[in-house]
């Protein structure tokens, strides 16, 4: 009974249980796909352009680490019936919660600005015209969809938007790839201890494993639970655990696999074209622009369309994760399934995060500096949040009989250690 009383204030939305394999893909797939946002595309493009195939091995390393920590966040949400911020509020000092949430929101707003800037530039590459107008339209569209489209439809829309990532697989198929060199670089990479190389590894880790993904997936598991009338937190209905944990495992492994595979193809494409011709890129739009003379108009258009599509997927995840974190901190009603009048504060954070991102793009900011500071904040925030997540996930007081242990526990701790090292790497002078 105490578990039921601790549920976040919410109204349930009835929905039939989904059983087909495609419908088992949801929070994990959307979370993984949103990780390959325009700013991430810029980071991966820079990695390939600067170091060729020598950093492809990092995407093989991040896959199991990213999957482990996202499984932990998903389980916390599904077992407790509460998002990460609500669990942190219940079990840890308020100053720790508020510090983490403030840093998360600031990083997300900066990331939204960088993504909107890249999306506006990509639309400008395809249709010409004022980039700032495109930024306003894209930001407004994202807010309207989140506020006014019913959650079940919106969740399906986000799931299918992930198909935009296939653009980067298509580009890699168009570009001539020396697969023998690729295999050699993966098995025996040219590892360097230079500060540029180490900083780029830090950037790849920080881009791939980000705090906003933890908050989003945990909260989406709660949304999925509330969307089915017969479902409840696994601590309350342990008989549902086998089916739900299998679904979470399948969804998360597939979603993180998609995320890392697409990142792999972006690095691969940049290495086979930009690095080969010694072309430096700073943004995802630069990478798209540079592709046209090297790989043809079709590859250029596909790359630009991918930036726009992934941005439309990432914006709601960035804004939504900030809103879930803030709402959990202050016990506001929060759900994308709730009407605007029932969750004003929650939707206000979503709108303000996007508006803040739009405003930053009008300040003529340097997108590289913006991404740097976003990476710094994420790097500082990720490791402590992951530490707290692991302590909660292993606690029987929080998770009951579903406390995380075994291989998943080891994977979560390794991911936390990797991000702690990456956080230190952020402050190593280039």
Beta strands, then each sheet from edge to edge (+ up, - down):
end
